Amino acid sequence: MKHYDQQDLDEMIVCPKLITGSPRKEMRLERGSFRNAFDLESIGNKTRFSVFMRRNERFPENFSIGLAVYPKDEYEKCFLFRCNGPHGDHVNDLLNHDPHFGFHIHKAKAGDIENGLAPEHYAELTESYGSYEEALTHFLKWIKAENADQYFDIQRQLRLFP
């Protein structure tokens, strides 16, 4: 995997992007989860990104919406950012065992990549959303999907997030 410093990772998450591969109108049920996905491209340097959306069929509060980048000249994607619902204990540091359970956000950390952990291992609890729909709106705004309103009915929820 390519070496990233923290500034590179943070900038990739929030750089303005356009949705280039549209999501399906309805999520598809596969292996117990409703699923959808779409592609994006950064405005300017044309970096390729993808988004996945998962929502558990039996426990709808268990969901994940994630952003991955496809570095130029590499085939391996790097997960940068995820909005999750509560799905069990998460521990950021095994030496300082302080699990949390609740709505949370994962962000890629350069140190985790260097230490062989998943890039988006680190997570923080959040009160920015309390449902899948609110998380999707928060996610699309955070990653700056400039044309998201063409694909998602989010206008009514944008006022929730300053």
N, C-alpha and C positions, 0 to 999 in steps of 0.2 A: 504494500500500500504506500502511496505517495506520502512524503513527510509534509505535514502542515504545521504552521504555528497557529496560536490561538486567534490571532487577528484574521488570518486567512479563513479559518472555520467560521468565525462570527460574521465576517463579511459575506461569505457564501450564503449563510442563512437569510440575511436581510437584504441582499441585493435585489433590485427590482427584476421581476420575471414575468414572462407571458406564458400562458397555457398554450401549448402547441399540439398536444394530443388530447382530445377531449375525453372526459370521463363518461361512462355509460349513464344514461338517464336514471336507471334503477340499479341498486347494488345487487350483485349476484350471490346467491347462497352456495358456498363451497365449504365442505368439511366443518360444518357447524358455525361458520362465520359469514356474515354479509360482507362482500368485498367489492372494491372499486379501485381504480388507479388512473393516473393521467401523467402526461409528460409536460415539462416546462423548459424554457430556455431563458437564460439571463439576457437582459437588455444590454447591449453593448458588446461584451466579449463572447457571447453565444455559448456559454457553458451549459451543458445539458443536465437537467434534473428530472427526478421522477417523484411522484407522491403515491403512497399506498394508503388505503382507508380500510380498516377492519372493525367490525362490530359483532360481538358474540350474539348468536341467535337466542340463546337461553338467558343470558345475562347482559342486556343491552348497555348497562353501565360499564361493562368491560369492553373497552375499545382502544384503538391505536390509530393515529393519523401521523404519517411520517414522511420526511423529506430526505432524499438521497441525491448525491451529486455523482456524476460520471466524469472524472477528470479526463482532460484531453489525452489521447494516446494511451488510455488505460481501459481495461474492460471491467475491472472490479469497482463496484460502487461503494461509496462511503456514506453511511447514514449520519445525518447532521442534526436532526431536530425531530422530536416526536411529542405529540400531545396524547396523553393516556388517561383513561379512566381508572378507577381503583380495580386492581386485579391481584392483590396479594402484597406481601411485604417486599420492599426493595431496600437494599443496603448499598450505599455508595462506597463505603470503606469497610472491608472485612475486619480490619484491626480495631476500628471504632464502631462496633456493631450498634447502629441506631436506626432500626428499620422504620419505614413509614408506609402508611396505607392511605390512599386517597387519590384524588385527581392530581396528576403530576406532569411535569415537562422534563423531557430528556434533551440535553444539549451536548454536542460533540465537544470533547476536551482533548487538546493536543497531548497532554500527559497520559491520558488513558490509551491513546493510539500508540505512543512510545512504549508503554508498558504492556502492550499486547492485549489490552482489553477492547471490547467493542467501543467504537468511537463515541457512541451516545450512551455509554454506561451510566454516566452521572445523571441524577434526576433530583428535582426539587418539587416539593408540594406547591400547589397553586390554588388560588381562589379566583383565577381569571375566567374560569368556566365551571359549570356544574352539570353538563350534559354533553352528549355527542354533538348535537347541533351547535351549541355554544362553542365547543372545542373546535369544530370545523371553521366557524367564523373567525375565532381567535387565530387559528393556524394560518388561514389564508391571508389575514391581515398581517400577521407577524412575518411571514415569508415574502410578503409584497407581491402576491399574485395579482398583477395589475388588472387583468381582464377576468377575474373570477366571477364577477356579476353576470357575465355571459353564460356561465355554466351552472351557477349555484344561486339559489334564492336566498341571498344573505343580506339584502338591503335592509330588511326590517330589523336585523340583529346588530348592524354596525354601530348603532347608537349606544350599545352596551359597553363598547370598548373605546375609551378616549384615545 
